[in-house]
Amino acid sequence: MLTIRELKTPLIGPIDLALHAGEAVAVSGPSGAGKSLFLRAIADLDESTGHVALDGTEREAMPAPEWRRKVAYVPAESGWWADRVLDHFTETADLSSLLQQVGLADARSWEVARLSTGERQRLALVRALQAEPQVLLLDEPTSALDPPSVTLVEALVEALLKQQLAAKRALLIVSHDPDQPGRLGARRFVMDKGCLTATSCQEPAA
């Protein structure tokens, strides 16, 4: 379980949230509301205060790389540091299956420069899944996808949520698609001015 208490940065919070294995939570809200900053704060990519813990272990008790492997953040636009797609992946036993599930079975031999935004989004998801995270933080993962590709990605995410308990992932997704939370069976939250509904968040002092 991912437990968040009084999470706060200069632009968001404080926010409280609990996310269980096999559960999906979806966050929507206007642009600039702080949704991406919320995910980045959980992933410990931006400085924050408060308590964030995974299965009872505080974030500060883990080395940052270990935390970010277990709590994987996938931004809307991921970084690419080599020319070939293959160079961004580890050749694990499940790589071929994951690529096939997102409709990119042949992508390993491609050049990054030829990738569309939607292809980059799907490959970034596969890259995160290779680390076998316990929590997935997805920032608009289907915003640039056509409907068939959205269906593929959502099917993969649903399968991860429904795996046996020991392998279940929790999902926290930022989405502007009003129907996506329902398709994923997600609890819905709205963020506005850095504040998540149903929390004890207060307006920052002027």
N, C-alpha and C positions, 0 to 999 in steps of 0.2 A: 504494500500500500504506500502511495505517495501522500505525505501529510504536509500541508502548507499552513503555517500560522503567522499572522501579522507580517507577511511578506511586503516589503516596501522599498521603493526607490524614490528619487526626487520627483518622478513623474507618475508613479502608480502606487496604489495601495493606501493603507494596509489591506491585505487580502488573505482570507482563510479558505482552504479547500482541501477535501480529502478525496483521493482517487484510488479505487480498488483494482486489483488484478482482474482483467476481463471486462473492465468498464470503460465506456467512452464518455467524454465530456466535450461539448462543443461550445465555443465562445464566438459570439458575433458582436457587431458594434460598428460605429462609423469609423472611417479612416482617421487616424491620429488619436484614437481613444486609448491606446496603450496595449493593444492585444499582443503585438510582437514583442514589446518590451516585457510583458508578463512572461512569455515563454523564455525569453533570454535570461530573465532573472532566475527562473527556476533552474535553468541549465547552468547557472553560475557564470554566465558570459558577461554580465554587467553587475556592478557592485550593488548589493542590496543588504537590507537588514531583516530580521525575523528568523523564523525557524522553518527549514525544509528538510524532511527526513524520508528515507526509503526503508520500509520495513523496520522502522524504529531506529535506524542509524542516521544520525545527523549528517548533513552534507559536508560540514566542516571536518568530520572524522574520516573522510575519504580523500585521497589524492584527486585533484581536479580531473585528470584524464579518466580515472576509474568512474567518477560520478558521471561524466559526460558520455561514457560508454553505456552505463546503465540507464541513464536518463538522456535519451538522444534527441537533440533538437535538429529539425530539418527546416531550414528557412525557405522562404518562397523562391529565393535565388541562391543556390548553393555555389560554393567555390570550386574551381577546376584548375589544377596546377600542372597538368601534363597534357601533351598533345593527343594521346590515345586514351580512349575510354578504358581499356583494359588496365592501364596503369593506375587507375583510381580504385581498383578492387583487389581483394585477396581471393585467390583461387580456392574457394571452399567447396565442399560437397554440394551445398545447396544453391550455389550461385546460378547455375544454369536454370534451375527450377524457378528461382525468384525472377530472373530476367524474362523467362517465358510467361510467368504470371502477370507481368506488367506489359506484355506485348512487345518485348525488345530482345527476343532470343538471340539475335545476331549482332547485338550492339557492341560486343567486346572488341570487335575488329574495326570499329568506326573511329573516325577522328572527332575530337570534341567540337571542333569548329563547325562540323556539319549538323550538330544537334539542334533541334528546335527547342524552344523554351519548355514545351510540354515533355519532350524526351528527357531533358535535363531534370525536370521535376521527378519523373518516374525513376530515373537512375539514382537520383539522390536518396529516394526512399529505399531502394535496394541497398545502397551503400550503408545506410544507417542500420538496416535490418541484419546485415552481415555481422554486426557486433552483438547481436542477440540482446538488445536492450530490454529492460523490464518496463520502461515507460517511453512512449513515443510522443514527442511534442512536434506536431505538424502545423506549419504556418502556410495556409492556403495551398495545400498540396495538389489540388486539382484545378486551380484557377486558370491554367493555360491549356487544359485538356479538352479534347472533343468528347462527346457523350460516350462513345464506346470505350475510350481510355479511362474516363471517370468510373465506368462500371468495373473495369479490370482492377483499378486501384482500390476501390471500395470493397470489392470481393476479397482482395488480399488482406486488407485491414480487418474485415469481418472474420476471416479465417483465423487471424492471429488472436483476436479477442475470444474466439470460441475454442481454442486449443485446450488440452488438458491443463489442469490448474497449475502444475509446476512450470508450464511453459507459457502461460497466458501473459499477454502484455496489457498494460493500461494505455489508453489513448486520450490525449488532450489536443484537440484540433481547433484551429482558428479557421473559420469559413464564412464567406459571404453568400454561400448558396443556402437559401432558406429551407430547402428540402433535404439537404445533406444530413443534418442531425437526425432526422426521422429515419432516413435510410440506414443509418449506422446504429440506431437505437440509443442515441446519446442523450445524456442530461444536457439541458440547454442553459447557458448563462449569457448575459449581455454585459459588455464592458462599455462604460461611458466616462470620459474624463478621468481615466485611470482607476475607476472603481468598478468592481465586479458585483453584480446584483446578488442578493441573498447572503452578503457578508456584512461584517461590522465596519466596512470601509467608511471613512469620513472624508468630507471635502478638506483638501489641504488649506492651511491658513493663508490668507492673502499676504 
